[in-house]
Amino acid sequence: AREQHWSEVLPRTVLDAIRIDGHYYAAPVDIHMLTWIWYSKAAFARAGIASEPRSFDELILALDRLKSAGLVPLALGGQPWQESILFTSVLANVGGRDLYLAIFRDRDPQAIASPAFRDVLLKFRQLRPYVDAGAPGRNWNDATAMLVQGRAGVQFMGDWAKGEFSAANQQPGRDYGCIAGFGDQSPYVVQGDVFVFPKIDEPAQVRAQQLLARVIMTPATQVEFSRHKGSVPARRDVDASRLDGCAQQGVRILADPGREVGNGEMYLTPDQNGAFADVVTEYWNNDLPAEEAQRRILAALRG
């Protein structure tokens, strides 16, 4: 880590996740962004949508046009983790960075009870009528396939979804579009993959660990890996010219430390994260009032 200057080339959010008390225990392979908004160019053209939405209100207008054109406006897999991604995206894009961190990182009771967070909940459920009846139990990649086939317009999903487009020989900008967030201040929700290195004493294994960590963090390895996986390199100092347009957009955003935030699992215990997801799923699928959801989320995050 000292040799390759990890503390200087990695985003703060990643550094906080891979070291404890200054000691590194993992090497980051990539960064995935949780809350990308994908859209089918063919579906947008069929619905007469000339430009990608740049705000939540514009998104609703686009979904209305897709629905009027007989398409599935919002492709979703009705599984708790997918519903949580959708909610996280609305929180990030509607609530903004400060509210996002107040909820997930700080678990601030005032923020959870605030009108701003209630507005996020209401806008989240505003998306429900745009999901088709076949959503419950659908896998995420089957939802992406609906965009690939031009049967649906929009999906909220991490950038691993690019693998499905690539497998169908589709290209960003030509066949599909990607939106990292609405506006220049929208949070970039970071998660990713790492190799964890257990502490051992056997010299040959230590040397092997050091070699693997060094190779993982080499700029060329980081770029090539992300080209295949759909992610962006964890390092901020790589040449991104060989990455696709969506990944290049992510690299540009990560150059601004003020845009990055961790995903909920970085801030919450597994129990808190599970309890939070349970409330989100119940709110999405039932007639739970927003105020009751706020009370239950507060209780979940206090756990």
Secondary structure, 3 states (H helix, E strand, C coil): CCCCCHHHHCCHHHHHHHEECCEECEEEEEEEECCEEEEEHHHHHHCCCCCCCCCHHHHHHHHHHHHHCCCEEECCCECHHHHHHHHHHHHHHHHHHHHHHHHHCCCCHHHHCCHHHHHHHHHHHHCHHHECCCCECCCHHHHHHHHHCCCEEEEEECHHHHHHHHHCCCCECCCEEEECCCCCCCCEEEEEEEEECCCCCCHHHHHHHHHHHHHHCCHHHHHHHHHHHCCECCCCCCCHHHCCHHHHHHHHHHCCHHHEEECHHHHCCHHHHHHHHHHHHHHHHCCCCHHHHHHHHHHHHHC
